[in-house]
Amino acid sequence: MTREVETISPEATLIDAIRVMSRRQIRRLVVTDKGAVVGMVCYSDLANAFPEHINPFSPVAITRAVSAEQVRTIMSHPVITVGDEKPIEQAAQLMTEHRIASLPVTSGTKLVGIITESDIFRALTKVLSEGEDAVRITFDLTENENILSFLAAATCEYGVSLSSFITFHDNDRRFAFASVRGNRVQEFVDDLWKSGHRVVSVLRSGERG
């Protein structure tokens, strides 16, 4: 998560919010009251609050516009948040379910950060970055086979290392990505095809793109 979060008071005016967004070059603000999250206001909320012929983010508009309307009148609330102790996949699931691009992160009732789609994408990229010599194997686990036990035994038998392992669901099917590397990885892959396990694909790093 990003710990430095731009916030604004619900009593602040729309012009105040526009100035903060323009100065910081951001598209959303968390609305807080005594440290607690009470709303969110984004670029489109502010743009829609003015007549169509006025661009409130134009320097001229900011100078000439007179609006005493408060942020509380246009902010989105209640706000979907995620606790700072929750796993990253829960944040991703909340974003997907509610079709939102960011989540305030809280500790108890206090705002401690914000997590965005870009943050989750970077985290996922780190997890799936295996290096040039790695092989990624996709397994179909719909039948609930214990593929982890097989992989653990294989790492000992072939001297390969398991660098990452991720499972996920797609409708009613369950899959797993396993990334392995080592000097005998090709021998391991050759025997894997003969093992009877439900292997969907085997890709080397250079074969992805």
Secondary structure as UniProt FT lines:
FT   STRAND          7..8
FT   TURN            10..11
FT   HELIX           14..24
FT   STRAND          28..33
FT   TURN            34..35
FT   STRAND          36..42
FT   HELIX           43..48
FT   TURN            52..53
FT   TURN            56..57
FT   HELIX           59..64
FT   HELIX           71..73
FT   STRAND          82..83
FT   TURN            84..85
FT   HELIX           88..98
FT   STRAND          102..107
FT   TURN            108..109
FT   STRAND          110..116
FT   HELIX           117..128
FT   TURN            132..133
FT   STRAND          135..140
FT   TURN            142..143
FT   HELIX           147..158
FT   STRAND          161..170
FT   TURN            171..172
FT   STRAND          173..181
FT   TURN            183..184
FT   HELIX           185..194
FT   STRAND          199..204
FT   HELIX           205..207
//
